[in-house]
Amino acid sequence: MRHFLTTADWSRAELQAMLDDARALKGGLRGEDLAGKTLGLLFFNPSLRTRTSFEIGARQLGGAAVILEPGKGAWPIAFEPGAVMDGDEEEHISEVTRVLSRYCDVIGVRAFPKFQDWSKDREDRVIRAIAEFATVPVINLETITHPCQELALMLTLQERFGGQVDGKKFVLTWTYHPKPLNTAVANSALMIAAKFGMDVTLLCPNEEYLLDPRYMDAARASAAEHGRTITVSHDIDEAYRGANMVYAKSWGAIPYFGRWPDEKPMRDTLKHFIVDEAKMAKTDGAYVSHCLPVRRNVKVTDAVLDSPACIAIDEAENRLHVQKAVLRRMVRP
Ligand code: CP
C-alpha cells in the first residue's frame, strides 16, 4: 500500500505513468476500478474544485465518495499523541482514521497549515497522523503541498507543449493578495516543474517570500538531475523575459507566520506583483495559469485571465482526470 502525500515520494517515471493514464481517461478510457469502493474525503478547509472533482471522479470510476467536515457535521478531532482531551475535540485521529479505514477504500485529506508557527506547520501533522493510522491509501488534497494540483498543472503543460516541457522557462511568480495564503501550491509548482526538467525561475519580492528550504532543496536536486539550476529573482522584468509559462500564486511570508500585522505593511507595497498584460508582453508568448480560486484584478488582471494564453480552466478540468488516475493507482492490488 502506498500513500499519495507528496510527489517527492514518487519518481518522475511513476508520475508520468499517472499522467499517461489521465490522458487516456480524458480521451474516453472508461475505468470501473472503484466499483463497489468508497472514497472518504476529510475536508478541514473549504474547496470547490477538489471536492467536486474527487466526488465526480469516484462516481465515474464506479465508486462513491463520502464528504466529512470535522467540526461541522462531523466531530471535532484531536491530533496530538497523548492528548488530554478536555477541550472541544470529541475524538482522536487514531479512532477516526481506523474507523474510516474499515468503511473506506481510500481516504483523502485537506488540512491547511494554521499560519501561526511554520516550524509546527511544516511537520504536516494532520495528514502524517492519518497516514500513520490508516490501513488504506491516503491522498493529500492540499496540506503544505498540493500534489493533485501538481499533476493537473503538468498534464496541462504537456498538452500545450506537445509533451516537451524539458527546458521550457517556467516562472513561478508571487502575486499580491490581501491575506497571507498557504505556500502549498507554490511549493508544489516549484517541485513539479523542476522534476520534469523545466528551467525554473522563482520570482518573489524579497528574501522573506522564499519558500521553505525543504522545497527549494528538492527543486534544486531535481534541477541538478537535469543539468539545470533554480533561479531566484526579485526583478520582475528579468524574470518574465523569455518565459514560456507563468504560474501565478500568492503566499504568506514564512518568517511572518503568526505576525500578520508585521507582514501587512510590507505586503501593501507589493501590489505591482499583479500579473498583467505589460508583464506578459515581456515573455516568449507564455501561457499563464493559476490553481484557482483567483482574485481578479488583484492577483491577475481580467485581460490576462480572459486571454487565449490563460490555461487555468484547462488545469482545473485536468484535476478530474489526474485524480482518477491517482485513484486507479491507489486501489491497484
Ligand atoms: N485549486 C484547488 O484546490 O481548488 P479548491 O480550493 O477549490 O479545491
Residues whose N, C-alpha, C, O or C-beta is under 5 A from the ligand:
A	BS01	CP	P46 S47 L48 R49 T50 R51 C291 L292 P293
